[in-house]
Amino acid sequence: MGNKENTTLTNKHFSISRKTFYKWLNRFKNSKYDVQSLADR
């Protein structure tokens, strides 16, 4: 299973859009993988 399929399954599981997924992924990567960066703002 490729990254695109995994992303689609993740989006469906959490009922989020692809745009939201990538927004959160970029926030997580930019924080050097600090889980606290994903907390509500």
C-alpha positions as CSV (number, residue, x, y, z in Angstrom):
1,M,0.0,0.0,0.0
2,G,1.5,3.4,-1.0
3,N,1.5,6.7,0.8
4,K,-1.5,8.0,-1.2
5,E,-3.6,5.0,0.0
6,N,-2.4,5.4,3.6
7,T,-3.3,9.1,3.5
8,T,-6.7,8.4,2.1
9,L,-7.4,5.7,4.8
10,T,-6.2,8.1,7.6
11,N,-8.4,10.9,6.3
12,K,-11.4,8.6,6.2
13,H,-10.7,7.2,9.6
14,F,-10.5,10.6,11.3
15,S,-13.1,12.3,9.0
16,I,-10.7,15.0,7.9
17,S,-9.9,16.5,4.5
18,R,-6.7,15.9,2.7
19,K,-5.9,19.6,3.1
20,T,-6.3,19.4,6.9
21,F,-4.1,16.3,7.0
22,Y,-1.2,17.9,5.1
23,K,-1.6,21.1,7.2
24,W,-1.2,19.1,10.4
25,L,1.6,17.0,8.9
26,N,3.6,20.1,7.9
27,R,3.0,21.7,11.3
28,F,4.3,18.5,13.0
29,K,7.4,18.3,10.7
30,N,8.2,22.0,11.2
31,S,8.1,21.5,15.0
32,K,10.8,18.8,14.6
33,Y,8.1,16.1,15.4
34,D,6.9,17.6,18.7
35,V,3.5,16.1,19.4
36,Q,2.5,19.2,21.4
37,S,2.5,21.2,18.1
38,L,-0.7,19.4,17.2
39,A,-2.6,20.6,20.3
40,D,-5.5,23.0,19.8
41,R,-4.5,26.5,19.2
